[in-house]
C-alpha cells in the first residue's frame, strides 16, 4: 500500500511540474508576436519609403531628360 501512495504522489508531482508556467509562457508568446509584428511593420515602412524615393528619383530623371529634349 505504501508503494501505491508513493507512486500516486510521484504522479501528482510530475503532473504539477508539467503544467506549470502556462501563464508566463502565454505572456512571453504575446510579447514575442508583438515584437515581431513591430519589426515587420518597420521593414515594410522602410521598403515603402525606399520605393517612394526611387519613384521620385525616376520622375526627376524623366522630367530632366524631357527638358533637355525640348530645348
Residue pairs with C-beta under 8 A, 6 or more apart in sequence:
none
